[in-house]
């Protein structure tokens, strides 16, 4: 009886491990992370505004707390570095990341002014704005695929 019980426990453990491995593989297949996305993101407000004026693209302003905000990490990991979002952004957006670390340090004045203008109270917050700092819309983390998120952003910009 002990041998049968032991064999059942072993089979159950192996089965659970196989199922979790399969789900990890499915997630990796569905999401294609793009490496080296830092070149696409501005961190200087004036440079992003200039790029928007030159291209006519809306600015996607990502207010984040990189060192402390778990939802910011989730938005970044699940959406912002994924191929569907990156491809959409290259064609349609100027990307601006404004980081507000937990530890106090000197932040650029333009960054603080923009956070005050849009009354940023929670993180992550995404503001879609034009080259003249007029808000087009706002969003944040949404539980959706990168493709759905791009459609969501596109519906705000329209």
Order of alpha helices (4+ residues) and beta strands (2+ residues): alpha-beta-alpha-beta-alpha-alpha-beta-alpha-beta-beta-alpha
